[in-house]
Amino acid sequence: MSAGAVFAFRVDDGALHVLPDAASAPAQCAADEVRAQQWLFFADDGEPLRPQFLEADGRYFLRPWASCSSARLDQVLHLVTVVRGTPPLDTLEAVQTYVNTKGWRHE
């Protein structure tokens, strides 16, 4: 997994959060909501990330999810209602441009 930004999509309200890295996810996305599948996570390269829970204390970390090839970031962008990020990735148009320049788009 790249060490770059992580995209966290909140399913129930359509918000796309742009996080600085995977380590930031637990502070931004509550573990109980992640367990309830209210969040989808994507690496900087658009590939899905899977939360791995530490059963001892309920915390989680993100890891690549190779077996989930049908849920890439470009495939959920049409569901985004708001982007919560910092420049330059602070609008849906900016994220779409980023996706297109990365060459992820699968029509």
C-alpha positions in Angstrom: 0.0 0.0 0.0 1.3 3.5 -0.8 2.0 5.8 2.1 -0.1 8.6 0.5 -3.6 9.9 1.1 -6.5 7.6 2.0 -10.0 8.2 0.8 -12.7 7.3 3.3 -16.3 7.2 2.0 -19.1 7.3 4.5 -21.9 5.3 3.0 -24.9 6.8 4.8 -24.3 10.4 3.9 -22.1 10.2 0.8 -19.2 12.2 2.4 -15.7 11.5 1.0 -13.1 12.3 3.5 -9.5 12.8 2.3 -7.1 11.6 5.0 -3.4 12.2 5.1 -2.6 8.5 5.5 -3.9 5.2 6.7 -2.9 5.8 10.3 -5.3 8.8 10.4 -8.4 6.6 9.7 -9.1 5.4 13.3 -9.1 9.0 14.6 -11.5 10.1 11.9 -13.8 7.0 11.5 -15.2 5.5 14.6 -14.5 1.7 15.0 -18.1 0.9 15.7 -19.2 2.6 12.5 -16.4 0.8 10.6 -17.6 -2.5 12.0 -21.1 -1.6 10.9 -19.8 -1.2 7.3 -20.6 2.5 7.3 -17.2 3.4 5.8 -15.4 2.3 2.6 -11.6 3.0 2.4 -9.4 3.5 -0.6 -5.6 3.9 -0.9 -4.0 6.7 -2.9 -3.9 4.4 -5.9 -7.7 3.9 -5.8 -7.6 0.3 -4.6 -9.9 -0.8 -1.7 -8.5 -1.1 1.8 -9.9 -3.4 4.4 -10.1 -2.6 8.1 -8.4 -5.2 10.3 -9.6 -5.2 13.9 -7.4 -5.9 16.9 -9.8 -8.0 19.0 -8.0 -7.1 22.2 -9.1 -3.5 22.2 -11.4 -3.0 19.2 -9.0 -0.7 17.4 -8.4 -1.2 13.7 -5.8 -0.6 11.0 -6.2 -0.6 7.2 -4.6 -3.1 4.8 -4.9 -3.8 1.1 -7.9 -5.7 0.0 -6.8 -7.5 -3.1 -9.9 -9.8 -3.3 -12.2 -6.8 -3.6 -11.4 -5.7 -7.1 -15.0 -4.5 -7.7 -15.0 -1.6 -5.3 -12.5 1.0 -6.4 -12.6 4.7 -5.6 -13.6 5.6 -9.2 -16.6 3.4 -8.9 -18.1 5.2 -5.9 -17.4 8.8 -7.0 -20.9 9.2 -8.5 -22.3 8.6 -4.9 -20.3 11.4 -3.3 -22.3 14.3 -2.0 -19.5 16.3 -0.3 -15.8 16.1 -0.1 -14.0 16.8 3.2 -10.4 17.4 2.5 -7.7 20.0 2.2 -6.4 21.6 -1.0 -5.8 20.4 -3.6 -8.2 17.5 -2.9 -11.1 19.5 -1.4 -13.8 19.3 -4.1 -15.4 16.5 -6.0 -14.0 17.9 -9.3 -10.5 17.9 -7.8 -10.8 14.3 -6.7 -12.2 13.3 -10.1 -9.3 15.1 -11.9 -6.9 13.3 -9.5 -8.5 9.9 -10.3 -8.3 10.6 -14.1 -4.6 11.7 -14.0 -3.7 8.6 -12.0 -5.3 6.5 -14.8 -7.6 4.5 -12.5 -10.8 5.1 -14.3 -12.4 2.0 -15.6 -15.3 2.8 -17.9 
